[in-house]
Amino acid sequence: MEMHQIRYFLALCETLNFTRAAERCNVAQPTLTAAIKNLEQELGGPLFHRERKRSHLTELGRLVLPHFERIDLSTEAVRADAIDFASLAKASLRLGVMCTIGPSQLIGLIRGLSADVPALDLRLTEAPGDNLVERLMAGELDIAFVGLPQYPERLDARPLYDERYVIAFAKDHRFEAMNVVPFKELDDEAYLSRVNCEHPQHLDRLGVPRIADSNIRFQSEREDWIQAMISAGMGCAVIPEYMALAPGIATRILVDPDVSRTISLVTVAGRRFSPAAQLFVRHAQRLGDRQQPDDAAMSLS
């Protein structure tokens, strides 16, 4: 059966007259009559008792009526949702954010999208970069903010901004007296290792030898625990420049070498965007266009 047959059947149920039902459906009466006959043949029996001026539902017609009404309501709901989706009246966005990326440089993008799409349903997933890449390719995410040095060929990476690596330490640490901190100064320092930190792999991929031999005192995936220990003076840690910091923590840029990473908006090449994702990409592209490259830093994009 086809949707137009169901529509003709429901119109005929309301009017109980073939001529008026055809007029309501904007078709010729023979067209409607033929469609009803085809539907009756498919269902195996008559749906209407035909009389000269007025028709009546048969027992089979009464049996199928509630089912066809539900189909019609569901179809209208689908059509309404599709219209809302296209007009952004309803929109969802599955956004991945690399767990080492701080919100300060990106929250404006999300705020701008929320202003354009007041009913936005934003679902944010935080995970390491490689995990987000896998989820993107599996279709579990629409877009992700990632800061890896390279990506699979299936992905498009639009650079947004660069950020340097800094050393984070408690105030009154000896690093506070320095304008910048050379990597070699980390030799024998009490070090707090952030398990999801990617900077050692970045250095390896650049061919830069391990510069410092720090004394690792503690390792954790939890940024709040690492920062609490930094504040307590239990050690220092390498973190991205724009990561949100707990009170009592100071930072200095790491040099010799100068190392930065590029934060990119990453999508699957060729995959069709939803209207909300299209709008978000346009917002992000404007941020990327404003980004000025820093030739003094070693970019890892």
Helices and strands as residue ranges (DSSP letters): H 3-15, H 18-24, H 29-43, E 48-49, E 56-57, H 59-87, E 91-98, H 107-116, E 120-127, H 129-137, E 143-146, E 155-170, G 174-177, E 180-182, G 183-186, E 190-194, H 199-206, E 215-220, H 223-231, E 237-240, E 249-255, E 260-268, H 275-290
